[in-house]
């Protein structure tokens, strides 16, 4: 198999490693990759050697976790998949792989464009921001940070019945957010930000803020714009790669005095009723998001700005490292680039 291996910060090399596809274990499947997607924020942090990247192993290590492929072989006991099925996994950028059928792999229904389907796991994380943030249909939701994950939160929120406000630092991203369904968009440094949010929400304020941006100023904005007794669902890694703080992150003016709930979007959300084992688990949540894609309610491909052949993966990561604002949705093709 062919895959990019990170040997150290900004040292990404395309390599070839052996893969035995002729001797599959009973519950293993062999998948040939069609396309994979770059998660600019997380993958860039991995690439540049930022600290506190969850789950990152020592060097050398793989990169990426959004892989869409075709099942080419199955073990004798495999029940969930057939040869020819298209599947989505959390596995790295690589030409093909062998995995247990019971791992985080989901069959993709027919009728979903591959450049939508490859974002199924990422958009499930966007949806988890709502589930973990105790969202209720009709609430006012502000998305702080309009990268791929934030755009997913915009699109999913619209499908869920939220009144969505996108808040970013680039006019182009604001325009993209409107294409994804945002009802309103605002610049984070708008001097009338609070007044405009009050007007947009008819004086009710922002019920739930979903923070997808890492910089500390984004955290401060998130806490400041949430209404009294509102919630801030934090899916970013606040302060990663940032200099020391120049403010108190738990300032009484916006934490204690407003009675905010700061929610880490990690792990399962609380559940009112006893949950059955396996009820709406990870794979079922991804399948739910894929159904929204099939129904045309969520279309990540609208945000694809760059398509690369896999041999250009190091170049794409270097562009992300330079924080080129033109990059948003980035797809790697493992056969031929369209």
C-alpha positions in Angstrom: 0.0 0.0 0.0 1.0 3.6 -0.6 0.6 6.2 2.1 2.1 9.5 3.4 4.1 9.1 6.6 5.0 12.0 8.9 8.6 11.5 10.2 8.7 14.8 12.1 7.2 18.3 11.9 6.7 19.2 8.2 8.6 16.1 7.1 5.9 14.2 5.2 6.9 11.5 2.7 5.0 9.3 0.4 6.0 5.7 1.1 5.1 2.2 0.1 4.6 -0.6 2.6 3.6 -4.3 2.2 -0.1 -5.2 2.6 -1.2 -8.8 2.5 -4.6 -8.9 0.8 -4.5 -12.6 -0.1 -4.8 -14.0 3.4 -7.7 -12.1 5.0 -8.8 -13.3 8.5 -12.4 -14.4 8.7 -13.8 -11.0 9.8 -11.4 -8.8 7.8 -12.2 -6.7 4.7 -9.8 -5.3 2.1 -10.7 -1.8 0.9 -9.2 0.1 -2.0 -9.3 3.9 -1.4 -11.3 6.0 -3.8 -10.7 9.4 -2.2 -9.7 10.8 1.2 -10.2 14.3 2.7 -7.9 16.7 4.5 -9.2 18.1 7.9 -7.3 21.3 7.7 -7.3 22.3 11.4 -6.5 18.9 13.0 -4.3 17.6 10.2 -2.4 20.9 10.1 -1.7 20.7 13.8 -0.4 17.1 13.3 1.7 18.2 10.4 3.3 21.2 12.1 4.0 19.3 15.3 1.6 21.2 17.5 1.2 19.9 21.0 -2.0 18.4 22.4 -3.1 16.7 19.3 -5.5 14.0 20.6 -4.4 10.4 19.9 -1.3 11.4 17.9 1.3 8.6 18.1 5.1 9.1 18.1 6.9 9.7 14.8 6.9 8.2 12.3 3.1 8.3 12.1 0.2 8.3 9.7 -1.9 11.3 8.8 -5.6 11.8 8.0 -8.8 10.1 9.1 -11.4 10.5 6.4 -11.2 7.6 3.9 -13.8 6.6 1.3 -13.1 3.3 -0.5 -14.5 0.2 -2.3 -14.5 -3.2 -0.7 -12.3 -5.5 -2.9 -12.2 -8.6 -0.7 -13.8 -10.1 2.4 -13.0 -12.8 4.9 -15.2 -15.9 5.1 -17.1 -14.7 8.2 -17.8 -11.2 7.0 -21.5 -10.3 7.3 -21.8 -6.5 7.1 -20.1 -6.0 3.7 -19.9 -7.4 0.2 -17.3 -7.0 -2.5 -18.2 -3.8 -4.3 -19.6 -1.9 -1.4 -18.5 1.7 -0.9 -17.4 2.3 2.7 -16.4 5.2 4.9 -13.8 4.8 7.6 -11.7 6.8 10.1 -8.5 5.3 8.6 -5.6 7.4 7.3 -4.7 8.6 3.8 -3.6 5.4 2.1 -4.1 3.6 -1.2 -5.8 0.5 0.4 -6.1 -1.2 3.8 -7.2 -4.3 5.6 -9.5 -3.9 8.6 -11.9 -5.7 10.9 -15.5 -5.4 9.7 -16.6 -4.4 13.2 -14.4 -1.4 13.4 -15.6 2.2 12.7 -16.5 1.5 9.1 -19.9 2.4 7.5 -21.5 1.3 4.3 -22.3 4.3 2.1 -25.8 4.2 0.4 -26.1 4.5 -3.3 -26.8 8.0 -4.6 -24.4 10.0 -2.5 -21.6 11.8 -4.3 -18.2 10.6 -3.1 -17.1 14.2 -2.3 -20.1 14.4 0.1 -19.7 10.9 1.6 -16.0 11.3 2.4 -17.0 14.0 5.0 -19.5 11.7 6.8 -17.3 11.3 9.9 -16.4 15.0 10.1 -20.0 16.1 9.8 -21.0 13.6 12.4 -18.6 15.4 14.7 -20.3 18.7 13.7 -23.6 17.1 14.6 -22.2 15.9 17.9 -21.7 19.5 18.9 -25.4 19.9 18.8 -26.2 16.6 20.7 -23.5 17.3 23.3 -24.6 21.0 23.6 -28.3 19.9 24.4 -29.6 21.7 21.3 -33.4 22.0 20.8 -35.0 22.9 17.5 -35.7 26.6 17.1 -32.7 27.7 19.2 -30.3 30.4 18.0 -26.9 28.9 17.4 -23.7 30.8 16.6 -20.8 29.0 15.0 -17.5 30.6 15.8 -14.9 29.5 13.3 -15.8 28.7 9.7 -13.3 26.0 8.7 -14.6 22.6 7.4 -15.8 21.6 10.8 -17.6 24.9 11.4 -19.2 24.8 7.9 -20.4 21.3 8.8 -22.0 22.7 12.0 -23.7 25.4 9.8 -25.1 22.8 7.4 -26.2 20.3 10.1 -27.7 23.0 12.3 -29.9 24.2 9.4 -31.0 20.6 8.8 -31.7 20.2 12.6 -33.9 23.3 12.7 -31.5 25.8 14.3 -31.4 29.5 13.5 -27.7 29.6 12.5 -25.3 32.5 12.6 -21.8 32.0 11.2 -19.0 34.1 12.7 -15.7 34.1 11.0 -12.6 36.2 10.2 -12.8 36.2 6.4 -15.5 37.5 4.0 -15.1 34.6 1.6 -15.8 32.2 4.4 -18.9 34.2 5.4 -20.2 33.8 1.8 -19.5 30.1 1.9 -21.3 29.8 5.2 -24.4 31.4 3.6 -24.2 28.8 0.8 -24.2 26.1 3.4 -27.4 27.4 5.0 -26.4 30.1 7.5 -29.2 32.5 8.1 -26.8 35.3 9.0 -23.1 35.8 9.0 -20.9 38.3 10.9 -17.2 39.1 11.2 -15.8 38.3 14.6 -14.4 41.8 14.9 -17.5 43.7 13.9 -17.7 46.6 16.3 -21.5 46.2 16.4 -21.3 42.4 16.8 -23.4 42.3 20.0 -26.0 44.7 18.8 -26.4 42.8 15.5 -26.7 39.5 17.3 -29.4 41.0 19.5 -31.3 42.2 16.5 -30.9 38.9 14.6 -32.2 36.9 17.6 -35.1 39.3 18.3 -33.5 40.1 21.7 -33.4 36.5 22.8 -29.7 36.1 22.5 -27.6 33.2 21.3 -28.6 30.0 23.1 -25.8 27.8 22.0 -22.3 28.8 20.7 -20.3 26.1 18.9 -16.6 27.0 19.0 -14.5 25.3 16.3 -11.6 27.8 16.2 -8.5 27.3 18.4 -7.2 30.8 19.1 -8.0 32.2 22.5 -9.8 35.3 21.1 -12.3 32.9 19.6 -12.9 31.4 23.0 -13.4 34.9 24.4 -15.8 35.8 21.7 -17.8 32.6 22.2 -18.2 33.3 25.9 -19.1 37.0 25.4 -21.8 36.4 22.8 -23.7 33.5 24.6 -26.8 34.7 26.3 -27.2 34.5 30.1 -27.4 30.8 31.1 -26.4 29.9 27.6 -24.1 27.1 26.5 -20.7 27.1 24.7 -19.9 23.7 23.1 -16.1 23.7 22.5 -14.9 21.2 19.9 -11.7 23.1 19.2 -8.4 22.9 21.2 -8.3 26.4 22.7 -4.9 27.9 22.8 -3.1 25.3 20.8 0.0 26.9 19.5 -0.9 30.3 21.0 1.2 32.6 23.2 0.3 32.9 26.9 -3.1 34.4 27.7 -3.6 38.1 28.2 -7.0 37.6 29.9 -8.7 35.3 32.4 -10.5 32.5 30.5 -13.0 32.2 33.3 -13.6 36.0 33.7 -16.6 36.5 36.1 -18.1 39.0 33.6 -19.0 36.2 31.1 -18.7 33.0 33.1 -20.0 33.3 36.6 -22.2 36.4 36.1 -23.8 34.9 33.0 -24.1 31.4 34.4 -22.5 29.9 31.3 -22.1 26.2 30.7 -18.8 25.4 29.0 -19.2 22.0 27.3 -16.3 19.9 26.0 -17.4 18.1 22.8 -15.7 14.9 23.7 -17.2 11.6 24.7 -21.0 10.7 24.8 -23.6 13.2 25.7 -26.0 12.8 28.6 -29.1 10.8 27.9 -32.5 11.4 29.6 -33.6 7.8 29.3 -31.6 4.6 29.8 -29.9 3.8 26.5 -30.0 0.4 25.0 -26.5 -1.0 24.2 -25.5 0.1 20.8 -28.4 2.5 20.5 -27.5 5.3 18.1 -23.8 4.5 18.4 -20.9 5.9 16.3 -21.6 4.0 13.2 -25.4 4.7 13.4 -24.7 8.4 13.8 -22.5 8.4 10.7 -25.2 6.5 8.8 -27.7 9.2 9.9 -25.6 12.0 8.5 -25.1 10.0 5.3 -28.9 9.8 5.0 -29.1 13.6 5.3 -26.5 13.8 2.4 -28.6 11.4 0.3 -31.7 13.6 0.9 -29.7 16.6 -0.2 -30.0 18.4 3.1 -26.2 18.4 3.7 -23.8 18.9 0.8 -20.1 19.1 1.9 -18.9 19.0 -1.8 -20.1 22.7 -2.1 -17.0 23.6 -0.1 -14.4 21.6 -2.1 -11.8 24.2 -3.2 -8.9 21.9 -4.1 -8.5 18.4 -5.6 -5.1 16.7 -5.6 -3.6 13.5 -6.8 -2.3 11.6 -3.8 1.3 12.3 -4.9 0.7 15.9 -4.1 -0.4 15.3 -0.5 2.8 16.9 0.9 2.2 20.0 -1.2 -1.3 20.3 0.1 -0.2 20.0 3.7 2.4 22.7 3.2 -0.4 25.0 1.8 -2.4 24.3 4.9 0.6 25.0 7.0 0.8 28.4 5.4 -2.8 29.0 6.3 -3.9 29.8 2.8 -7.4 31.1 3.2 -8.4 29.9 -0.3 -8.3 26.3 1.1 -11.4 24.8 2.6 -12.5 21.5 1.3 -9.5 19.5 0.1 -9.8 16.1 -1.6 -7.1 13.6 -2.5 -7.8 11.2 -5.4 -6.1 7.8 -5.3 -6.7 6.9 -9.0 -7.0 9.9 -11.3 -7.8 13.5 -10.4 -11.0 14.6 -12.1 
